[in-house]
Amino acid sequence: MNLTLKIWRQPDASSAGAMHTYQLADVSPDMSFLEMLDVLNEQLNEQGEEPIAFDSDCREGICGMCGLMINGDAHGPEVTTTCQLHMRSFKNGETITVEPWRSDAFPVIKDLVVDRSAFDRIIQQGGYISVNTGSAPEAHSVPVPRDDALRAFNVATCIGCGACVAACPNGSASLFMGAKITHLGELPQGQPERDSRVVNMVAQHDHEGFGGCTNIGACTAACPKEIPLDVISQLNKDLRTSIKHGH
């Protein structure tokens, strides 16, 4: 495959960025998108040019590090992570536009790399449970209804990649936050801090500059783990309950 790549280049957070055009030939359809960028970087190195900076780690769709806007879509044309997107999803001779996540809360560090530490600070405000240290409790000491356990497991698959924010016209992180709140709220271990958790996490979300949710649904459509939209309803329900309880 021969491709034309239009890629966002930005030397650092304080400098202006711009789109740069590159030609790449003999791209195998079996390559992943990140492998294709690796090949492009090898070409740039050979030409004495600065390689393109982008995030990646496991390259197995698990860690959530990779994340790019590809032709205007978070993670590209398939419902998967960028590292699991393969070049067979594109056509020979196609022009592909590659940009970093679009969100004021995810400032660009360099080229396609963005700062997603806002997610970490949201988690620090309540995305955990307080437990005593020591050996693990016996598995059946705290019974959990099957449906509750399944729902908790399903929403816990969120990898914090940020695609929901990038896809949302409002730049909201409500799907990410709703997944964390629903995951812990479905389990007995998450009940003691349930009220304070949602209030603190929502306050940090707003402080970071994320937008509000208007239930458009672009977030769940882009989510590689297919987190359902109803976690946002659960988030709002828990928030109302917490305010009612005086938190």
Secondary structure, DSSP 4 states (H G I P E B T S, - for coil): --EEEEEEE-SSTTS--EEEEEEE-S--TTSBHHHHHHHHHHHHHHTTPPPPP---SSSSSSS-----EETTEET-SSSS-GGG-BGGGS-TT-EEEEE----TTS-EEETTEE--HHHHHHHHTTSS-----SSPPPTTSS---HHHHHHHHHHTT-----HHHHH-TT---HHHHHHHHHHHHTSGGGSTTHHHHHHHHHHHHHHTT--------HHHHH-TT---THHHHHHHHHHHHHHHTT-
